[in-house]
Amino acid sequence: MEPTSLEKLSWNHFLYQQDISDPRVQRMKKIVRIALKNELTQRQHDCISMRYLENLSVREIALRMGIQPTTVYKHLKKAVRTLQKCSQYL
């Protein structure tokens, strides 16, 4: 099944598609997947997934998780900072 244009732009498709043969891209994808799984707290992972994979707004994430929007912002900020630190290995 051919992905739609929106799917081609999504993080989920980027991280899990196998059609890119460049070894540098494959290595980067592997590091990001490992970082998402092992370096983030569960709440950070949930917030990142809902924000960037499901494209939910901060308010929608807060409602779904039962927390304040400011808490969602804090989780996202910490998660992004952690992923940026992991990106030094790319």
N, C-alpha and C positions, 0 to 999 in steps of 0.2 A: 504494500500500500504506500503510495507516494504521499509524503507529508505536505500539509497545506503550507502556504506562505507564512502564516502566523506560527505554525509549529517549527518551521525552519529557523525562526528568530528566537524561539524560546530557549531558556537555559536547559530545560529538561531534555529537549531534543539535542541540543549541542553536547550536553554531557554524556548522553547515552547512545547517540548515533554511531555507527561503525563505518560510515562511508568516507571519512577523511583519512587519507593514507599517510599524511605527514607525521613522522614519528615525534616531532616536537609537540604537535597538537595533541596526539594521543597521550604523551607524557603529562602535559598540562591538565588534560581532562582527568587522568588518573589521580593526580595530586589534589585537584579540586574535589573529586568524589571522596577521597580519603579524608580530607580536611573537613568536609561537610559531615561525614560520619563520625570521626574520632575527635575532632578538636572543638566542636561546639557543644554547649549544653543542650539538653532536649528542647527547652523553650526557645533557645536561639535557633536551633535547627527548624523547629516548627514555624517560627516567625519568618525565617528566610524562605522556607518552602512555600508558605502561604503568600508571601509578598512577591517573590520572583518566579515561582513555578505556577501558582494559581492566579497570579495577578490580582490579589485582593488588596483593598485599601487598608491603611493602618486601622481605621475605625472598624472595618469588617473583621480584621484579625482580632482586635480587642474584644469585640462582641463574641466571636467564636471561642476565644480562650477565656473569657470572663475576667479580663484584666483591663486596666486603664490604657488609653492610647499612648500616654507618656511612657508607660512600661514597655509597650511594643517598640517605641522608638529606641529605648535604651537597649533592648535585646538586639534589635537590628544593628544599632551602632557598634555594640560589642562584637557581634558576629562578623560584621564587615571588617572590623579592625583585626580580628583573629584571622580571617581569610587573607587579608592583606599581608600579615606576617608570614603566613604559609606560602604566599606567592613569591617570596624571596628565593624559594627553591626551584622556581620554574626556569 
